[in-house]
Amino acid sequence: GMADVFEVKIISPEQLFYEGTGTFVEFTTVEGRMGVYPNHIPLTTVLAPCVLKVHEGEDVKKIEISGGFAEVLKDRITVLAESAEWK
């Protein structure tokens, strides 16, 4: 169901870099690698430079970010990236 999907937004200083959906999102925080599924407990975390991966079924989108913040809510993730580019 829709409850098993995140809305994913990745915002860089210049633009809304990516807006879509995902079933699992991986990134690296300053405390280490992390993966979140929909319905995760809400959290805000500081991101380290990493390749952020947005999974949707078999499809994986890879976005290289130079750090920033991620806000994880039950049904959406918003990433404020210092910079973002496709990997």
N, C-alpha and C positions, 0 to 999 in steps of 0.2 A: 504493500500500500504506500500512499504518499508519505506516511510516517517514517518510512525507511529511506527517505531521500533528504539530503541537505540542499538548501539553496546556498550556492557558493559565490561570493563576490571577492575579487581581488582588486584592490584599488592602489594605484601607484600615484606619486605626486602629480603626474601629468594627466592621468585619465582613469576611467573605470577600465582596468586592463582585461578583466574576464568576469562574466556573469553567466552562471549555468547551474547545473545540478550535479550531485555526486552521492555515492553510496558509502564512501570511505575516503577520508582525507588524511594524508601523511605530511608531516613537516618536522623540522628540528627546532626545538626551543632552546633557550640558553641552558636548560637543565638536561637536554638530551632529546633523542628521537621520540616522536609521539604519533599515534594514529587514533583518529576518532571516528566513531560511527554516529548516525543520527540518534537522538535521545540521550546523548552524553550529558553529564552534569555541566551546567553553564560554567565557563571559565574564560578568563582573559589571560593571555600569556605573551611573553616577549620572545620573538623569533630570532634565531641565529641565521646567518647566511646559509641557504640550503636550496635543494630542489624540492619544491612543494609538489605533491602528487595528488591529483583529484581522480579517484577511481569512480567509474560508473559502469557496473557490470565488468566486461572484459576490457573496456576502454580506459586508458590511463593518459591523462594530460599532465605534462611535466612543465613546471614553471620555475625558473631560477629566480630566487629573490635574494636581496642583499641584507635582509633583516627587516624588522618591523614588529607589528603586533597582530595577534589573532584573537578575535572574540568568537567563542564557540557557544552557540545556543542550541536548544534541542533540535531545531529544524533549520538552522542556518549557521554558516561560518562567514565572517567578514575578516579579510586580511588587509591590513594597512601596511603596504610594503614600501620600503625606502626606494626600491627599484624592482622592476619585474620584466622578464623576457622569456619567450618560449625556449624550451630546452630540446 
